[in-house]
């Protein structure tokens, strides 16, 4: 169950950040580049959960 919650939070974070960056791009506001940078960093993270 712990693994499912961790993966769910990971993917929800990715979707939330990509949604915020898309909104900022659509509204032609500054700051969306930092969100894309954070998104790239999150996509390069390897998640490993040890089962007990």
Buried (B, 14 or more C-beta within 10 A) or exposed (E): EEEEEEEEEEEEEBEEBBEBBEEBEEEEEEEBEEBBEBBEEBEEEEEEEEEE
